[in-house]
Each structure stands twice: as structure tokens, then as C-alpha cells.
Amino acid sequence: MKLVSVDKLEPGLVVSENIYTIDDRLVLPKGTVLDEKDIARIKAHSLYNIFVEDKKQAVEKKQQVEDNLSYAQKLRNSEEFIKFKQHIEEHAEALEESFKMIANDSMQLDVEKLTEPVYHLFVEAGGTAGVFDMLHNLRDNSDTVYMHSLNVSLISNTLATWLKLSENEISLATAGGLLHDIGKMLIPSELVNKNAPLTEYEERVMREHVVKGYELVKDKDIDSRIKTCILMHHELRDGSGYPLHLKNDQIDLISSIVTVANVYDDMTSKRPYRNSICPFTVIEEFEQCGVEKYEPNVIMTFLSNIVNTFIANRVMLNTGQTGEIIFINPTYLSKPVVKCGNEYIDLSQKKNLSIVSVI
């Protein structure tokens, strides 16, 4: 620790003692790594000298901080994630405008043009290996219809790729995921944006978005399977879905892909009236009833791949313990092996333990 004149401060130095004004107001706390704005703030308070750690100590401290960050924290601090977040938010705004213009018939529905940003985001995220890394770390934001549509499109594209479908079918899944909720443009906005759970009556009105969306596009010059996604993305194989209560093979494969992507993104996203649900809670629900409700190959391919995107992530258990996921149990996908300090905890053998958050 040494006393340094404010005129000789440089970005990267670490404040070693709290900095106060002459009337005892905190300017910067101990441990702050100075940047240009911090230095300007210190000078603005007419301070003359402050205590800092030398550069070697500062570098060591910065390295210690970085070493203690989780995989997710490092990702959120990365330039790649910051750019991805900015771009997906910009594309969501543009998609909102496009959906509104299509709904009032002032814009042609050009599938290729609408999905082009999705492919840019897919490449920017690093392909199938990086898409979920990015999406998992966007969950602090409450998703709008348009952000949700982009997410579902990216997930549908990835799932169709995992299923090794043809390029044309991957394109259809991408477009179906993007357009699946376009019918919400024809639902009262106060319901779509309501900051509380819907009443039974409001839920019935909201469910009309699938039929309204289908009616909006049924005469448009787009592939019929995209239209089917808009109509069928809430249908379930056991007949408990809507609007037609279809069963099993009555539901188109592309629609089945979008259904899984839609449910996963909806449940793991923050909503105005609830926090996001832990992905491992969602994965466990899929394990318990997935084959009954979703196309078996689609849901099993999704689950066996999605869990691998969490390898090396730090998680919190219901006991408050934290650790890193080091192994996925193929028989119990929602119950991986977690390393907590020097202890290896196999959650498949500890029925009272579960993952409550990815941190």
C-alpha cells in the first residue's frame, strides 16, 4: 500500500482504503479497480492523495477476482456476451415493428428477411455450442413476446440441428419458432403484458392467439408447415394441449420441435409475476412426463444435449452449497455429479438434494 497523488493515478490501480470527502461522504470503496471515470470522480472532489496498492498487487488481486468468478460470471463479463445481448435486444425491437406491420397488413410477410437476424445471432453465439451459453445468461431480463420469439427460434434451430434434420427442415423450424406467437399481436396488449397471472377467463382469451395467428397467415405465401407451427405449438401428444387437442402423430414434427423450445424458454425465463425457473427443475419435469406429452425423439434429443451445455457451470444446491457440474448422469439427466470443494456429490444418489440455480 502506498500514498499516491491524484495527478498520478492510472486505470488499473486498486483502492486500498475507503475514499471519503472532507465532509465524510464515501467517494469509492476499498477494493475498487480504478478506471478513467473513477479517477475523474476523485479529482472532482478536490482530493489530493489516496492510498492504492502497487501495480503488481493490483494485477494479482484482479487475477484472484477473475479466478473466483464462475463460468457464467466470466461469460457475462465477456465482450462476446455483451455484444450478443445488445444485438438480440436490437433485433427484438425490430421484430416488434415487423410483427405489428404484418398484423395490420402494411408489410409483406417475408420469412427469409425475418429470419436473417436469427442466423446472424446463431453465428455470433458460436453455433450450437454457444447458443445456450448466451441464452442461459439472458434470464435476468423479463422476456417480451419478441425476445421470446427470437429465443424460441434459436432453440428450435439448435434442436433441429441436433436431430440431424435437412437444411430445409432446420429453416422451417427456425421460421416456425420465430413466428409461433405472432397471433399475440391480435390479443389485447393489457393481457399480453399483464404483470400478474391470468384469470381463467383471461387465459381462455390468451389461448386464442394460436387460432388468430393461423388466420393471420393462412393465406400468406409461406410454407404450410410454418403455418402449422403457429396453430399447433401448444398441442401435446396426450391430447391435453390446444386448440384442437391433437394426439401423437397428428402433430407435425416441426411443430413438435417448436413446442419443446417454447416450453423450455417460457419456463426458464423471468416473468413480471415470477422469477425464472431453474433449468434443472424444468429438465426434471421433462424427464417425468416428457415422452407422454412431447414427441419422444424430439424431447430425448433435447434433454440429452441441453444438459451437456451446463458442464463446468457453477450451481447452488437446496442446502446452500455451491459447486461445479463435472458429470452428467445419462439415466438421471437432472441429477448430475457436482463437485463442492473437495466433495463429489452424485445427486442421483442423494434424493433430498437438488439444484436450485445456476450461478
Secondary structure, DSSP 8 states (H G I E B T S, - for coil): -EEEEGGG--TT-EE-S-EE-TTS-EEE-TT-B--HHHHHHHHHTT--EEEEE-HHHHHHHHHHHHHHS-HHHHHHHSHHHHHHHHHHHHHHHHHHHHHHHHHTTSS---HHHHHHHHHHHHHHHTTHHHHHHHHHTTTTSB--HHHHHHHHHHHHHHHHHHTT--HHHHHHHHHHHHHTTGGGGGS-HHHHT-SS---HHHHHHHHTHHHHHHHHHTTSSS-HHHHHHHHHTT--TBTTSSSS--BGGGS-HHHHHHHHHHHHHHHHSBBTTB----HHHHHHHHHHHHHHHS-HHHHHHHHHHHGGGGTT-EEEETTS-EEEEEE--SS-TTS-EEEETTEEEEGGG-TT--EEEE-
